[in-house]
Amino acid sequence: MLWLIALVLVLQALFHWTLEPAIRWFTPLFELKLLPLLLGLLGIWLLAGRTDSDRAH
């Protein structure tokens, strides 16, 4: 039983140590911290579209 507890603790520590960089990189994505920037870029892209006077007849 002690071996099982030790194995679980070692595996948890190993997964935490290896996955911590990925967690740090993807946390802002999952928390939608970049959402205002993405919506602003989308708005600029939509406003910069062609108008009827820009089209060639």
DSSP file (Angstrom, degrees, kcal/mol; ACC not computed):
  #  RESIDUE AA STRUCTURE BP1 BP2  ACC     N-H-->O    O-->H-N    N-H-->O    O-->H-N    TCO  KAPPA ALPHA  PHI   PSI    X-CA   Y-CA   Z-CA
    1    1 A M     >        0   0    0      0, 0.0     4,-2.0     0, 0.0     5,-0.2   0.000 360.0 360.0 360.0 -38.4    0.0    0.0    0.0
    2    2 A L  H  >  +     0   0    0      1,-0.2     4,-2.6     2,-0.2     5,-0.2   0.868 360.0  55.0 -65.0 -35.2    2.9    2.4    0.7
    3    3 A W  H  > S+     0   0    0      2,-0.2     4,-2.6     1,-0.2    -1,-0.2   0.889 106.8  51.1 -63.8 -38.3    4.3    1.6   -2.7
    4    4 A L  H  > S+     0   0    0      2,-0.2     4,-2.3     1,-0.2    -2,-0.2   0.918 110.9  47.1 -65.8 -43.1    1.0    2.6   -4.3
    5    5 A I  H  X S+     0   0    0     -4,-2.0     4,-2.4     2,-0.2    -2,-0.2   0.921 113.7  48.5 -63.5 -44.0    0.9    5.9   -2.4
    6    6 A A  H  X S+     0   0    0     -4,-2.6     4,-2.5     1,-0.2    -2,-0.2   0.905 111.0  50.8 -63.1 -41.6    4.5    6.6   -3.3
    7    7 A L  H  X S+     0   0    0     -4,-2.6     4,-2.5     2,-0.2    -2,-0.2   0.907 110.4  48.9 -63.1 -42.4    3.8    5.8   -7.0
    8    8 A V  H  X S+     0   0    0     -4,-2.3     4,-2.5     2,-0.2    -2,-0.2   0.916 112.3  48.5 -64.1 -43.4    0.8    8.1   -7.1
    9    9 A L  H  X S+     0   0    0     -4,-2.4     4,-2.2     2,-0.2    -2,-0.2   0.904 112.5  48.2 -64.2 -40.9    2.8   11.0   -5.5
   10   10 A V  H  X S+     0   0    0     -4,-2.5     4,-2.5     2,-0.2    -2,-0.2   0.919 112.6  48.5 -65.9 -43.0    5.7   10.5   -8.0
   11   11 A L  H  X S+     0   0    0     -4,-2.5     4,-2.7     2,-0.2     5,-0.2   0.903 111.4  49.7 -65.0 -40.7    3.4   10.4  -11.0
   12   12 A Q  H  X S+     0   0    0     -4,-2.5     4,-2.3     2,-0.2    -1,-0.2   0.922 112.5  47.2 -63.5 -42.6    1.6   13.5   -9.8
   13   13 A A  H  X S+     0   0    0     -4,-2.2     4,-2.4     2,-0.2    -2,-0.2   0.901 112.8  49.8 -65.2 -40.2    4.9   15.3   -9.3
   14   14 A L  H  X S+     0   0    0     -4,-2.5     4,-2.3     2,-0.2     5,-0.2   0.926 112.4  46.0 -65.2 -45.8    6.1   14.2  -12.7
   15   15 A F  H  X S+     0   0    0     -4,-2.7     4,-2.3     1,-0.2    -1,-0.2   0.896 113.8  49.4 -65.4 -39.1    3.0   15.2  -14.6
   16   16 A H  H  X S+     0   0    0     -4,-2.3     4,-1.3    -5,-0.2    -2,-0.2   0.918 112.4  47.9 -64.9 -41.8    3.0   18.6  -12.8
   17   17 A W  H  < S+     0   0    0     -4,-2.4    -2,-0.2     1,-0.2    -1,-0.2   0.878 117.9  40.1 -67.9 -38.3    6.6   19.2  -13.6
   18   18 A T  H  < S+     0   0    0     -4,-2.3     4,-0.3    -5,-0.2    -1,-0.2   0.816 120.6  42.0 -82.3 -30.1    6.2   18.3  -17.3
   19   19 A L  H  X S+     0   0    0     -4,-2.3     4,-2.3    -5,-0.2     5,-0.2   0.547  88.0  90.0 -95.7  -7.2    2.9   20.0  -17.9
   20   20 A E  H  X S+     0   0    0     -4,-1.3     4,-2.3     1,-0.2     5,-0.2   0.895  86.5  51.2 -59.8 -42.2    3.5   23.2  -16.0
   21   21 A P  H  > S+     0   0    0      0, 0.0     4,-2.0     0, 0.0    -1,-0.2   0.918 111.5  48.2 -60.7 -40.5    4.9   25.1  -19.0
   22   22 A A  H  > S+     0   0    0     -4,-0.3     4,-2.4     1,-0.2    -2,-0.2   0.892 110.6  51.4 -65.4 -38.6    1.9   24.1  -21.1
   23   23 A I  H  X S+     0   0    0     -4,-2.3     4,-1.4     1,-0.2    -1,-0.2   0.909 109.9  49.4 -64.6 -41.2   -0.4   25.2  -18.4
   24   24 A R  H  < S+     0   0    0     -4,-2.3    -1,-0.2     1,-0.2    -2,-0.2   0.877 113.9  45.9 -65.7 -37.1    1.3   28.6  -18.2
   25   25 A W  H  < S+     0   0    0     -4,-2.0     4,-0.4     1,-0.2    -2,-0.2   0.883 118.8  39.3 -73.0 -38.3    1.1   29.1  -22.0
   26   26 A F  H  X S+     0   0    0     -4,-2.4     4,-2.2     1,-0.2     5,-0.2   0.555  91.3  86.0 -94.6  -7.5   -2.5   28.0  -22.4
   27   27 A T  H  X S+     0   0    0     -4,-1.4     4,-2.1     1,-0.2    -1,-0.2   0.927  90.3  49.5 -60.3 -46.6   -4.1   29.6  -19.3
   28   28 A P  H  4>S+     0   0    0      0, 0.0     5,-2.1     0, 0.0     6,-0.6   0.864 110.4  52.8 -61.9 -31.5   -4.6   33.0  -20.9
   29   29 A L  H >45S+     0   0    0     -4,-0.4     3,-0.8     1,-0.2    -2,-0.2   0.933 112.2  43.1 -66.8 -44.9   -6.2   31.3  -23.9
   30   30 A F  H 3<5S+     0   0    0     -4,-2.2    -1,-0.2     1,-0.2    -3,-0.1   0.781 113.1  52.2 -73.2 -25.8   -8.7   29.4  -21.7
   31   31 A E  T 3<5S-     0   0    0     -4,-2.1    -1,-0.2    -5,-0.2    -2,-0.2   0.456 107.4-128.1 -87.1  -0.4   -9.4   32.5  -19.5
   32   32 A L  T X 5 +     0   0    0     -3,-0.8     3,-1.0    -4,-0.4    -3,-0.2   0.835  57.5 148.3  58.7  37.3  -10.2   34.4  -22.7
   33   33 A K  T 3 <S+     0   0    0     -5,-2.1     4,-0.3     1,-0.2    -4,-0.1   0.756  71.3  51.8 -71.1 -23.1   -7.8   37.2  -21.8
   34   34 A L  T 3> S+     0   0    0     -6,-0.6     4,-2.6     1,-0.2    -1,-0.2   0.402  80.5 100.3 -91.7   2.6   -7.1   37.9  -25.4
   35   35 A L  H <> S+     0   0    0     -3,-1.0     4,-2.7     1,-0.2     5,-0.2   0.898  79.1  50.2 -60.0 -44.9  -10.7   38.1  -26.4
   36   36 A P  H  > S+     0   0    0      0, 0.0     4,-2.3     0, 0.0    -1,-0.2   0.912 112.7  48.4 -60.8 -39.3  -10.9   42.0  -26.5
   37   37 A L  H  > S+     0   0    0     -4,-0.3     4,-2.5     2,-0.2    -2,-0.2   0.929 112.8  47.2 -65.0 -44.4   -7.8   42.1  -28.7
   38   38 A L  H  X S+     0   0    0     -4,-2.6     4,-2.3     1,-0.2    -1,-0.2   0.898 112.6  49.1 -64.9 -39.7   -9.2   39.4  -31.0
   39   39 A L  H  X S+     0   0    0     -4,-2.7     4,-2.3    -5,-0.2    -1,-0.2   0.881 110.8  51.2 -66.9 -36.5  -12.6   41.2  -31.2
   40   40 A G  H  X S+     0   0    0     -4,-2.3     4,-2.5    -5,-0.2    -2,-0.2   0.922 111.0  47.3 -64.5 -44.1  -10.8   44.5  -32.0
   41   41 A L  H  X S+     0   0    0     -4,-2.5     4,-2.4     1,-0.2    -2,-0.2   0.893 111.8  50.9 -64.0 -39.2   -8.8   42.9  -34.8
   42   42 A L  H  X S+     0   0    0     -4,-2.3     4,-2.3     2,-0.2    -2,-0.2   0.908 110.5  49.4 -64.0 -41.4  -12.0   41.3  -36.1
   43   43 A G  H  X S+     0   0    0     -4,-2.3     4,-2.4     2,-0.2    -2,-0.2   0.907 111.1  48.7 -64.2 -42.3  -13.7   44.7  -36.0
   44   44 A I  H  X S+     0   0    0     -4,-2.5     4,-1.5     1,-0.2    -2,-0.2   0.912 111.2  50.7 -62.6 -42.1  -10.8   46.4  -37.8
   45   45 A W  H  < S+     0   0    0     -4,-2.4    -2,-0.2     1,-0.2    -1,-0.2   0.900 112.1  46.7 -63.5 -40.8  -10.8   43.7  -40.5
   46   46 A L  H >< S+     0   0    0     -4,-2.3     3,-1.1     1,-0.2    -1,-0.2   0.888 113.0  48.5 -69.9 -37.8  -14.6   44.1  -41.0
   47   47 A L  H 3< S+     0   0    0     -4,-2.4    -1,-0.2     1,-0.2    -2,-0.2   0.732 105.2  59.8 -74.1 -20.5  -14.4   47.9  -41.2
   48   48 A A  T 3< S+     0   0    0     -4,-1.5    -1,-0.2    -5,-0.2    -2,-0.2   0.276  83.0 119.9 -90.3  12.3  -11.5   47.7  -43.7
   49   49 A G  S <  S-     0   0    0     -3,-1.1     2,-0.1     1,-0.1    -3,-0.1  -0.138  72.8 -81.1 -72.0 171.5  -13.5   45.8  -46.2
   50   50 A R        -     0   0    0      1,-0.1     2,-0.2     2,-0.0    -1,-0.1  -0.358  39.1-147.5 -71.7 150.9  -14.3   46.9  -49.8
   51   51 A T    >>  -     0   0    0     -3,-0.1     3,-0.9    -2,-0.1     4,-0.6  -0.625  33.0 -99.5-106.8 174.2  -17.1   49.3  -50.5
   52   52 A D  G >4 S+     0   0    0      1,-0.2     3,-0.6    -2,-0.2    -2,-0.0   0.831 122.6  57.1 -64.7 -31.0  -19.2   49.4  -53.6
   53   53 A S  G 34 S+     0   0    0      1,-0.2    -1,-0.2     3,-0.0    -3,-0.0   0.701  99.9  60.0 -74.5 -17.4  -17.1   52.3  -55.0
   54   54 A D  G <4 S+     0   0    0     -3,-0.9    -1,-0.2     2,-0.1    -2,-0.2   0.695  85.4  96.7 -81.0 -18.6  -13.9   50.1  -54.8
   55   55 A R  S << S-     0   0    0     -3,-0.6     2,-0.4    -4,-0.6    -3,-0.0  -0.442  75.8-124.7 -77.0 143.2  -15.3   47.4  -57.0
   56   56 A A              0   0    0     -2,-0.1    -1,-0.1     1,-0.1    -2,-0.1  -0.699 360.0 360.0 -84.9 136.2  -14.4   47.4  -60.7
   57   57 A H              0   0    0     -2,-0.4    -1,-0.1     0, 0.0    -2,-0.0   0.454 360.0 360.0 -88.4 360.0  -17.4   47.3  -63.0
